[in-house]
Amino acid sequence: MTSEAIRRLLEQRLTKARLASGGKDQRRVSVELDAGDIGEAVRALPQDGRSRFVTIVAVDKGLDIELLYSFSLDGVLVTLRTSVQKETSTIDTITPMVPGAAFIEKEISELFGVEFAGHVRRANLVLPDDWPTGKRPMRKPLVGDVIPQARASVENLLSGGTSIRVGPSSAVKREKAGLSKVPPLVSTNDDQMQEFKDLLARTGFDKRAGFDWKKGKLRYK
């Protein structure tokens, strides 16, 4: 199969996948997936012996652990790209479909602290048996792109539309007075705030900053 044929096949079988353009390199196909879809993506590859597992590469991005699953299919390198948040660091094992992934999954688990749910091996593969469970040699601290001095302002800006930092005592006084903890910008209304959020999402700044929209705050301090 050519890279274009593989791309079309995956587009048909993986409706949620985001496929990168082929570009100049006609021997590579890259697919971006949510972590929960990795099993479906592996099963979507041809199972007639032509698809061979190569390896999994883990990259610590600060906020998340990126995982790149590589397969060789008719001479084309197919990369299934996903990531897991460090707060959970869990993804399903692919060993039921790809037994050869057992060792690399275990290595990533020990070095980066990613749990491959369903993986049967418990004994350490790379680290000594008495190695501390919470200490992962290749894992960085949970941190995003925002420098410490700007984190409070960025958090206020994304959550309430203002960069004004309100101290704890002032926030309590405002709440007692029936006001919000953080004063919104005078020119901000609901429509403008939604437009601002859409802009952040389109540029990807919210993800790079590590802002949790549900909680209304950064994922780190």
C-alpha positions in Angstrom: 0.0 0.0 0.0 1.1 3.5 -0.7 1.1 6.2 2.0 -1.9 7.8 0.4 -3.8 4.5 0.4 -2.9 4.0 4.0 -4.1 7.5 4.8 -7.4 6.9 3.1 -7.9 3.6 4.9 -7.3 5.1 8.3 -9.6 8.0 7.5 -12.3 5.5 6.8 -11.7 3.4 9.9 -10.8 6.2 12.4 -13.4 8.9 12.2 -12.0 10.8 15.2 -8.4 10.7 14.0 -6.5 13.7 12.8 -4.2 12.8 10.0 -1.2 14.9 9.1 -0.7 15.8 5.5 1.8 13.7 3.6 4.1 16.6 2.6 7.2 15.7 0.7 7.9 12.5 2.6 5.8 9.8 0.9 6.9 7.0 3.2 5.4 8.4 6.4 1.8 8.7 7.8 1.1 10.4 11.1 -2.1 10.1 12.9 -3.1 12.1 16.0 -5.5 10.4 18.4 -7.1 10.7 21.8 -5.5 8.3 24.3 -8.8 6.4 24.6 -8.7 5.6 20.9 -5.3 3.9 20.7 -6.7 0.4 20.8 -9.1 1.1 18.0 -6.3 2.6 15.9 -4.1 -0.4 16.3 -6.9 -2.7 15.3 -7.6 -0.4 12.3 -4.2 -1.4 10.8 -4.3 -4.4 8.4 -4.0 -7.6 10.3 -2.8 -9.8 7.5 0.8 -9.8 8.6 2.0 -6.8 6.5 1.7 -4.4 9.5 4.7 -4.8 11.9 5.1 -3.1 15.2 8.3 -1.1 15.5 8.4 0.6 18.9 6.8 3.2 21.2 8.6 6.5 21.9 7.7 8.5 25.0 8.4 12.3 25.2 7.8 14.3 28.4 6.2 17.6 27.3 6.0 19.1 30.7 2.2 18.9 31.1 1.7 15.6 29.3 3.5 12.5 28.2 3.4 12.1 24.4 3.4 8.6 23.1 4.3 7.7 19.5 3.4 4.2 18.4 5.3 3.3 15.2 4.3 0.5 12.8 5.8 -0.4 9.4 3.2 -1.2 6.7 4.4 -2.1 3.2 7.6 0.0 3.8 5.6 3.1 5.1 6.2 4.2 8.6 2.8 4.7 10.3 2.9 6.7 13.6 0.0 6.8 16.0 0.5 9.9 18.1 -1.3 10.4 21.4 -0.6 11.8 24.9 -1.7 11.3 28.5 -2.0 13.9 31.1 0.4 13.6 33.9 -2.3 13.8 36.5 -3.6 10.5 35.4 -0.8 9.0 33.3 -2.9 6.0 32.2 -3.5 4.4 28.8 -4.7 1.0 27.8 -2.0 -1.6 26.9 -1.9 -2.7 23.3 -0.3 -6.1 24.2 -3.5 -8.1 23.5 -3.2 -7.1 19.9 0.6 -6.6 19.8 2.4 -8.9 22.3 5.8 -7.5 21.1 4.9 -4.2 22.8 5.2 -5.7 26.3 8.8 -4.8 27.0 8.7 -1.2 25.7 5.5 -0.5 27.5 7.1 -1.7 30.7 10.2 0.4 30.1 8.1 3.5 29.6 6.1 2.7 32.7 9.2 2.5 34.8 11.0 5.5 33.3 8.1 7.9 32.7 5.5 6.7 35.2 2.8 5.9 32.5 0.5 3.1 33.6 -0.5 0.8 30.7 -3.8 -0.6 32.0 -4.0 -4.3 31.5 -0.3 -4.9 31.3 0.4 -8.2 33.1 4.1 -7.7 34.1 4.6 -6.4 37.6 8.3 -7.0 38.2 10.7 -4.2 37.1 12.4 -4.6 33.7 14.9 -1.7 33.7 15.1 -0.4 37.2 16.3 -2.3 40.3 13.6 -4.1 42.2 14.0 -1.8 45.2 13.6 1.4 43.2 11.2 3.9 44.8 7.8 3.7 43.1 7.2 7.4 43.0 10.6 8.3 41.5 10.7 8.1 37.6 14.1 8.9 36.1 12.8 10.4 32.8 9.8 12.3 34.2 9.9 16.1 34.5 7.9 18.2 37.0 4.3 19.0 36.0 4.7 22.5 34.4 3.5 24.5 31.4 4.8 27.4 29.3 3.8 30.1 31.7 6.6 31.5 33.9 5.9 31.6 37.7 5.6 35.4 37.8 2.8 35.4 35.3 0.8 32.4 36.3 -1.7 34.2 38.6 -2.3 36.9 35.9 -2.8 34.3 33.1 -5.1 32.2 35.3 -7.2 35.3 36.0 -7.2 36.4 32.4 -8.4 33.0 31.1 -11.0 32.4 33.8 -12.5 35.9 34.1 -11.2 38.1 31.3 -9.0 40.2 33.5 -5.3 40.1 34.3 -5.8 41.9 37.6 -4.6 39.9 40.5 -6.9 40.0 43.5 -5.4 39.0 46.9 -7.2 36.4 49.1 -8.4 39.1 51.6 -9.8 41.3 48.8 -11.5 38.2 47.2 -13.3 37.5 50.5 -14.4 41.1 50.8 -15.8 41.1 47.2 -17.7 37.9 47.9 -19.2 39.3 51.1 -20.3 42.3 49.1 -22.0 40.0 46.6 -19.4 40.5 43.9 -17.3 37.9 42.0 -13.8 37.2 43.4 -12.1 38.7 40.3 -13.4 41.9 38.7 -14.1 41.4 35.0 -13.0 43.9 32.4 -15.4 46.8 31.9 -15.7 46.0 28.2 -16.2 42.3 28.6 -19.5 40.7 28.1 -20.5 37.0 27.6 -20.2 37.2 23.8 -16.8 38.9 23.9 -15.6 36.4 26.5 -16.7 33.5 24.3 -14.9 35.0 21.3 -11.8 35.4 23.5 -12.0 31.7 24.6 -12.4 30.6 20.9 -9.3 32.5 20.0 -7.3 30.8 22.7 -8.5 27.4 21.6 -7.7 28.1 17.9 -4.1 29.3 18.7 -3.6 26.4 21.2 -2.5 28.8 23.9 -4.8 27.3 26.5 -3.2 23.8 26.0 0.3 25.2 26.0 -0.4 27.1 29.2 -2.1 24.1 30.8 -5.4 25.8 31.6 -8.2 23.5 32.8 -11.5 25.1 31.5 -13.6 22.9 33.8 -11.8 23.9 36.9 -11.0 27.5 35.7 -7.4 27.3 36.7 -4.0 26.2 35.6 -3.0 22.6 36.0 0.1 23.6 38.0 1.2 26.3 40.4 
